[in-house]
Amino acid sequence: MSTFVALNTSFAKTYPINAGHFSPCFGRYEQDRYDGVDMSIANPWFLNTLAAAEYLYTIIPYILNPTLTHANAFNLSHPFFEAYQVTDDMSTYQNVLGLETERQDIACKVARDADGRMEWIKKYRTEQLELSEQFSRITGEQIGAKRLTWSYEAFLNAADRRRKLGDWIETCYSTASS
């Protein structure tokens, strides 16, 4: 979770395309210089952005039910949860009250964050649903290796993690609008 926070913070400021977006697209690392063709200035990668979405979908069951893992692994006072506006009251009383409703709200925010990362892929895929290696840090134009197998695999992994959440994820959107 700490690594995710660091990557999220880093890439949010690294790529101009991320400006104003809550769910930034990810590249390989902040000082990367491989641009998909040569060495200049790097861009976001489809597979890394999708891996971020997959990670977020994967941790949702543990947010909803912290007893699935070590007692402190999903402590709401972890810096990861700051982005989802967890209040001091919630992190202070999480073990006493259980906070089922609050955890549901936080998990929904995490799900919407993951969906936001999937939106990058939807926005910058080609009309033929092709995914290359990278997309431009400024325009979103695809760059690098064409039809990169890893990008497709990353999409399938993230989509499968979302699918495993079942109808629960749709309740996030229905309760958010009511």
PyMOL commands that set and color helices and strands:
alter all, ss='L'
color gray80, all
select helices_A, chain A and resi 2-14+16-18+46-64+66-68+79-84+88-97+100-124+149-164+168-177
alter helices_A, ss='H'
color red, helices_A
select strands_A, chain A and resi 134-135+142-143
alter strands_A, ss='S'
color yellow, strands_A
deselect
rebuild
show_as cartoon
